[in-house]
Amino acid sequence: MLQSLFTLLGVLVLLITLIPYLKIRHWSVRSFDFPLLQIAIIATALALLQLMCEPEAWWHWVGVASSLVAAIIQWVRIYPWTPLSRCMVVKTRERKPERELKILVSNVLTPNHQSDKLIAHVRRHQPDILLTLESDQWWGDELDAAIGEQLPEAVRIPLDNLYGMHLYSRLPLEETEIKWLIQDDIPSIHTWVRLKGGDRIRFHAVHPRPPAPSESEESLWRDAELLLVGKDIARHALPTVVAGDLNDVAWSRTSKLFCKVSGMLDLRRGRGQYSTFHAKYPLLRWPLDHVFVTEHFTLVNMQRLSEVGSDHFPILVTLCHNPARADENEPEAANAEEREDAEETIEEARQRHGEDPV
């Protein structure tokens, strides 16, 4: 009886492992993109348990094989986001404060009113840029009062729909635009940041709608927004940073396609997962909050900060604008099929929205 159960679980975990490879956007399929590590651990444990049992029939080996295949697939997928893999963005060798950019990204969770915790992080770590997601008018007022003088440049989009956004900066922001790229209730911020040494870098702040029962039945809107930003980045080939709660994990098909289309690099590759969600449930965590960069940057430091009362942990990243070392980084280029896939996704979202994005 126990072996039968293990066999059924082994086959089930293999099916769960293979489901994300389907090009289906429904949230029930895309949700299996997220718990990669959890599925890998379960598959490995199942395989070991079955190998410890005395086989009763041939189907016992079906369960063993299913669990092993699932475990191998998942660990292979995880490998690039471990310290065993090669880093996609190289480490800074020599500190150059005039070329550095320290970014703190925090999804604050609108109903959460523990603003003192995030403000303490800002005061302790002294970021050049603070990006908050899900911040409404209450959050904006709290941050204005506490850090307005410290970070005087600000872009405020207070909303009550969980997609409010605030950007605070101690560095000059230039040619700032607020855009509603795919859906008219989902904002994004696009600006230039002038570093202390005079260099200008492009900065995009995004928070696309996730595929979830309470948000959207499919991932089309999230995917199209990310790919639209990616196309714009590739067209200009300028030093660029993308930050925000992408509502997607770095190893998903969409995130990898975004990086290939845009030429962006994942700071987590070769370093670890730095899971930022869910802050309250240690067994259900994966990386949703991201900072992607073009090849013009090296990494000084990256860390996940302590909780701020939200379901997301903040993440703190310090970058160095260092184009001279661009050839040491390893961007991945999209092939013709991938570029066509990105175009089709964007066009489908445009048509279904009923009008061209702003």
N, C-alpha and C positions, 0 to 999 in steps of 0.2 A: 504493500500500500504506500509506504513512504517513498519507495523508488518510483512508483507511478507518478506521485506528486512532483518529485524532483524532475522527472522527464517532462511533464507538462510545463513546469516552470521554466525549464531549459529552452523548450521550443518557444514559449511565450517571450522570453527575454531576447531570443534571436529575432523574432518578429518585430519587437519594439526597437531593436537595434537597426533593422533594415528600413523601417517605416520612414525615417527622415530623408532617405534617398529618393523617395517619391516626389515628383514635382507637383505636389498638391498643396495649396495655400491655406486650406482650412485649419483653424486653430487646433483642432484635435490631432492633426498630423504634425504641425509645426511645434507643438508643445514638447514633442519628444527630442527636439534639438537641444533642449536645455539641460536635463539631468545626465550629462555624459559620464561624469565621474561616478555618480550614484549607480548607474546601470552597469558600468564596468566592474565596480566592486561586487554587486549582486551576482553578475555573471561569473566572475572568478570564484566567489564563494560557492555557488551552485556546482560548478565544475569540480571543485575540490571535495565537496560533500559526496558527490556521486562517485568519484574515484575511490573514496574510502569505503563505499558500500560493496558488498558481494553482489555481482550481477545476477539477476533472476531470469532475464530473457534478453533477446536481441534489442528490444526497444530501449533497454537501459543505456546502450551505447548511442542511441539517437539523442537522448537527453544530454549525455556527456559531450558529444560532438557539437550539439547546438549551443551549449553553454560555453564551450571552448572557443568556437567561432565568434560568438557574440563578444566574449571577453577580448579576443585578439583585435577584432574590428574597433572596439571602443578604446582600448589602450593605444592602438596605432593612431586614432584620431586625437587622443589626449596628448600624445608625445610632444608635438610642437609647443604645447603650452606647459612644459616642464623645464626645469633647469638643465635637463640632460640634452635638450635640443640647442641648436645654435640660435643666438639672439638675432632677431630681424633688424633691430635698431642697436647700434653699438653704444657702448658706454663712453661717457665723456672722460677724456684723459686729463685735461687741464681746465680748471674753472675759469670762466670768463664772465663775470657778473653783468657786464654791459650787454652781453648777448643771451642772457638767460631769461627764461619765462617760467614762473611757478604758477601752476593752475590748480585750484581746488574745485572739484565738481561734487555737488551734493543734491540728490533727490530728497527733499525735505519731508515729503508726504504732507499734503495740504492740511489734514486735521491735526497733525502733530504741532504742538505749540511749545516745544522745548527748544526755543531759539537760542537760549543761553549756551547750549552745548556746541552748536555750530559757531556761534560768535567766539567762544573760547578757542576753537580750532583756528579761526581766522587770526585772532590776536596772537596765538602761540606761533603759528607757522608763517604768518606774514606773506600770504600769496600775492602775486601780482594781479591775478584774476580770480574772482569767485563767480562760479556759475551755479545757480540754484534752479532746480526743476520742481514742478508742482507748487511753486510759490505764488500765493495769492496776495491780496492787498495787505492783510495782516502781517504776512511775512515781510513784504516790502517795507512796511512802516517800521517793523522791528530792526531790520537790517539797516535802513536809512539812519535810524537814530544811533545805532551802535557802531557802525563802521563807515558811515557816509563820508566822514572827513578823511579816514584812512584810505578809502578807495573811492575817490571823488567822481571818477568817470562811471556813468551808469546807464544801462538800458533796462527799462522796466516794462514788463508785460504781465501785470497781475490779472490772473484769470481764476475763476472758480470751478473750472472743468477738469482739473488735474493736469493741465498743460500750460499753466503760468510759468514764466521764466524771468529771472533777473540776472543781469550780468554786471558785476562791479569790477572796476579796474583802477590800479594806481598808475598805470601807464596810459598814454594818450590813445583814444579810440578815434579812428578816422573813417569817413565814408560809410558810416554805419547804416545798415538796412534791416528792417524787420520784414520777413517774407512769410507768406502762407503758401507753401510750395505745392502741396497736393490737396489738402483739405482746409476749408476756410475757418476751422476752429483749432488748428494745430500750427502754432507759430514757430519760427526759427530766426536766429540772429546771425547776420553776416557782416563782418567788420574787418578793418585793418587795425593791428596793434603795432605801435611804434615802440621798439625796445629802447633801453637806456642808451645804447650805442648808436642809435639812429636808424637801424635796420627796421624795415616794415615786414610784417608777416600777416597772412590772411587767416582769419579765425571764423569758424562756423560752429554755432551752438544749435544742437538739434535734440528733439525729443519726439520721435514718431510714435504713432498709435500702435500698440501691440496687438497681436492676434490672441484674443482672449474672449471668453463668453460675455463678459461685461463691457467689452470695448469694441471688438470687431471680429466677425466670424472668420476672417481670413487675413493673411499677412500682406496682401497686395499694397495697401496704403503705406505700411512701414517700408516695405521693399522698394517701392517706387520713390519715396522721399529720399532714402539713402542713396539710391542709384542716381537720382537727379543731381544731388549734391556731388556725387562722385564724378559725374560727367563734367560738371562745371570746373572741378579741380583739375581734371585731366586736360581740359581745353586751355587752361592758363599756365599750367606747369610752374606755379609759384610756391615759395615756402608757405606751407599751409598746415593748420591744426584743426582737427574736428573733435569736438568734445560734447558729451551729453549722455543721457540715458537713452541708449539706442533700442531698448526693449528687445535685444537680441544678444546671443552669445557669440564670441569671437570665432568659434569653429563652425558656425552654421554656413550653409550654402550662400545665403544672402550677404553675410558679413565678409566672407571670402571673396565673393563677386564684387562687392563694393571696393575692397582693397585693390583688386586686380584692375577694375575699371578706372579707378582714381589714381592708382600708383601709390596709395597710402600704405603706411607700415603700422603693424600692431606692436605696441610696446610690450605686451605680455609675452609675445613669442620668445621662447628660450628663457623665460624668467619665472613663470607660474601663472596661476589663474587669477589671483587677487579678486576673489569673488566678492561682489558688493551687495548681492541680494540672495537670500532673505536674511536681514540682520537678526531676526528673532528666532529663526529656526536653523541651527547649525547643520542639520542633515539635509537641508534643502537650500543649498547655496550654489550660485553660479555668477559669472561676471556679466552684468548688464550695463554698467556705467563705464564709458570708454574715453580714451584720448588716443586718437590716431594722428600720425604725422607724415609728412612727405620726407623724402630722403635727405633733405637739407638739415636735419636735426640729429643730435646725439642725446642720450638720456643721462641726466645727472642723478636723478633719484625718482623712485616711485614707491608709494606706500598706501595701504588702506588704513584709514583712520578709525578711531573708536566711534561707536554708534552715537547718533544725535537724536534719538527718539523716533526715527523714521524706520521704514522697512528696508531702506538702503543704507549701507555704509558710505561715507564720503571717500573719495580717492584723491590723493595729492600727487602731482607729477611736476618735476622740474626738468625743463628742456634746455638745451643749448643750441642756438642757431649757428650751425657750423657747416656751411656748404662745402668746405674744403674736404670734408670726410664723407661726402655723399656716396662715393663709389664703394665705401665699406659697408653700406647698408644693402639690404637685399629685397627690393620690391619685386612683386610678381606681376607679370603683364597678362592682360586678358587676351585670349585668342579670338578669332572671328566669331565663333559660335557664342562665346560668352558675351561679347559686345552686342551681338544681335539679341541675345536673351535679355540683356539690360534694356535695350531700346524697346523691345516688345512689352516689357513690364511697365515701363514709364508710359508708353502710348496707351496701354490698356487702362491704366489708372486715369489718364487724361480723359479718355473717352467715357469712362464710367462715371467720372466726376461731372461730366457735362459741359466742361469749359476748360480752357487752357489754364495751367497753374500761373500764379502771379510771379 
